[in-house]
Amino acid sequence: MLLEGAGVAGSRTVRRWSLAGTLVAAGVLASGCSATDLPRFGWPEGVTDQAKRMQGFWSGSVIAALVVGVIVWGLMFWSFIAYRKRKNSPLYPKQTKENLPLELVYTAAPFVLIAVLFYFTVTTENFVLKTVPNPDVNVNVTAFKWGWDFSYDGTDMPAQNTTAQQVETDNKVHTVSEPTEVPILVLPVNKVIQYTLSSRDVIHSFWVPDFLFKRDVFPYPQQNNSVNVFQNTIQTTGAFVGRCAELCGTYHSAMNFEVRSVPDDVYQAYLKYRQQIDPATQQPYTFGAALAQVGKDIPSCGQLCSPRSYTTYPIDPNRAAKQASQPQAGGK
Ligand SMILES: [Cu+2]
């Protein structure tokens, strides 16, 4: 009789808790909060749609883990207290075994947890890796020892272009690493950007920490069957440092670049200049000269049109140097 009473009280408690849980979930949904409004629990703040989605998944997973943790801790402390040794109590409390409902619960519950985590892992990963057929911008990223060559599809560089380190021999607008200059990859904000990666020599890795995403860059991606295309949408304007994340040789650490996420009118003006001859040099506008010119045309561009990178600076290739490389004047 006593046990039956406890069972009824127990199921009532369970019902109450699940009702409370449902109410909290409904409240969160009704308030219009999205997963990205949740606390980040140490997750860095990414700048792309994809990074935000990953953050939502991370926050949800941590909250789910905490809920499970609280339930487990609650059960632990409840049993410590409820079944503690009392005066005149028997040496051991009543031992329970072969309790089928209980065994079913603690076998099924972890499976449910894993299934839910698996579902959100797959849907988040699919979202991050999804590609649409017609991205707004196509950039080709070619890595080499030890720098980057960024080129824009659909652009046409004037014929005089002769960049010493240029990897591709096409007429596209190219931005290439120079020993004294960090290349700036100018991209429009809130547009779907497709990155097509390939390497001229060894394996490198394209990494922009603020994207919370990196992808190895292989030579001969087609022959290697490597998936060398990904897309993202940058949500905020700004400058974001980029690095090579695969140890690729002596000057691996010098493979810095900068992503400049700018409003669309600035991006269009930038590409327009890159496809014109700079009267000052009689050569096509370099990325720095084009940025400086756009900064004059569109003063609201401000620091975003700074001709030099300001999130990082070139590394001195002199091996005998006794000092760390220093930021350069007019940026970094
Ligand atoms: Cu590298």
Boltz pocket constraint, residues with backbone or C-beta under 6 A from the ligand:
constraints:
  - pocket:
      binder: B
      contacts: [[A, 143], [A, 144], [A, 203], [A, 204], [A, 205], [A, 244], [A, 245], [A, 246], [A, 247], [A, 248], [A, 252], [A, 255]]
      max_distance: 6.0
